Amino acid sequence: MSAPNEVPALVAAALDLSRQRGFITSTRNETGRLLAALAASRTGTLAELGTGCGVGSAWLSTGAPKGSRIVSAELDPALAEVVQKLFAEVENVEVTSGDWSTLEKYAPFSLLFVDVHDVKRSVDMVADLMAPGGIAVLDDFTPSAFWPPIYEGRVDTVREEWLTDERFTAVEVLIDAGASVIIATRR
Ligand SMILES: C[S@@+](CC[C@H](N)C(=O)[O-])C[C@H]1O[C@@H](n2cnc3c(N)ncnc32)[C@H](O)[C@@H]1O
């Protein structure tokens, strides 16, 4: 174990909400700590696509420096409302109800955590939302020992595109033996 066992209080509250709602796709702690560490290097506006129960937003909030803010969009309006309540007293987090287009007006982003499967395919859309030097974090890949990367017997064209797009300098980072994220910095 190379990280503290305890998580920040706001993250614990979001994890409790996930458990209460039986929401099983919340961000894992390893990814959350990575988000917090990256957020600490950012200024301006950080964003998340796919709020879920607010775990990623909570990690971003604990890492982000004073004066920065986090906006997060959740497609499910009922879930967005519950998470808005969770963050009601948290100054630097705003949760919106809707898809990525509700975030457009807050762009450009110094960091964007993309946690919606379909949006991961949209390199063009993400590229347009990022500030120069902004960091996109794409969650939920499965490590592959091959190039081009293979997932379930096929070339993973989404990952291939992220790792070769000339608008980004990108790297795949292992979260554990079975999970990875892509970190892509906008040129
Ligand atoms: C993997 S979960 C997000 C987990 C969350 N980021 C966290 O840190 O725990 C994906 C969430 O994205 C939401 N979602 C799906 N499509 C979306 C879209 N087009 N725009 C915004 N949210 C979306 C789902 O309702 C779900 O709550």
The ligand as a MOL file (V3000), in Angstrom:
LIG
                    3D

  0  0  0     0  0            999 V3000
M  V30 BEGIN CTAB
M  V30 COUNTS 27 29 0 0 0
M  V30 BEGIN ATOM
M  V30 1 C -18.8770 5.9260 -14.7280 0
M  V30 2 S -20.1820 6.8860 -14.0990 0 CHG=1
M  V30 3 C -19.3720 8.3090 -13.4970 0
M  V30 4 C -18.6310 8.1050 -12.2060 0
M  V30 5 C -18.1140 9.4070 -11.6380 0
M  V30 6 N -17.3500 10.1770 -12.6050 0
M  V30 7 C -17.2680 9.2030 -10.4080 0
M  V30 8 O -16.2190 9.8530 -10.3160 0
M  V30 9 O -17.6280 8.3870 -9.5430 0 CHG=-1
M  V30 10 C -20.8890 7.5880 -15.5670 0
M  V30 11 C -21.9950 8.6120 -15.3020 0
M  V30 12 O -22.1650 9.3670 -16.5110 0
M  V30 13 C -23.5320 9.6410 -16.6830 0
M  V30 14 N -23.7080 9.9150 -18.1320 0
M  V30 15 C -23.9440 9.0330 -19.1490 0
M  V30 16 N -23.9430 9.6590 -20.3310 0
M  V30 17 C -23.6990 10.9820 -20.0720 0
M  V30 18 C -23.5710 12.1560 -20.8900 0
M  V30 19 N -23.7030 12.0900 -22.2170 0
M  V30 20 N -23.3120 13.3350 -20.2830 0
M  V30 21 C -23.1900 13.4230 -18.9310 0
M  V30 22 N -23.2960 12.3410 -18.0890 0
M  V30 23 C -23.5510 11.1410 -18.6600 0
M  V30 24 C -24.2300 8.4090 -16.1600 0
M  V30 25 O -25.5640 8.7170 -15.7990 0
M  V30 26 C -23.3470 8.0340 -14.9700 0
M  V30 27 O -23.8280 8.6270 -13.7960 0
M  V30 END ATOM
M  V30 BEGIN BOND
M  V30 1 1 1 2
M  V30 2 1 2 3
M  V30 3 1 2 10
M  V30 4 1 3 4
M  V30 5 1 4 5
M  V30 6 1 5 6
M  V30 7 1 5 7
M  V30 8 2 7 8
M  V30 9 1 7 9
M  V30 10 1 10 11
M  V30 11 1 11 12
M  V30 12 1 11 26
M  V30 13 1 12 13
M  V30 14 1 13 14
M  V30 15 1 13 24
M  V30 16 1 14 15
M  V30 17 1 14 23
M  V30 18 2 15 16
M  V30 19 1 16 17
M  V30 20 1 17 18
M  V30 21 2 17 23
M  V30 22 1 18 19
M  V30 23 2 18 20
M  V30 24 1 20 21
M  V30 25 2 21 22
M  V30 26 1 22 23
M  V30 27 1 24 25
M  V30 28 1 24 26
M  V30 29 1 26 27
M  V30 END BOND
M  V30 END CTAB
M  END
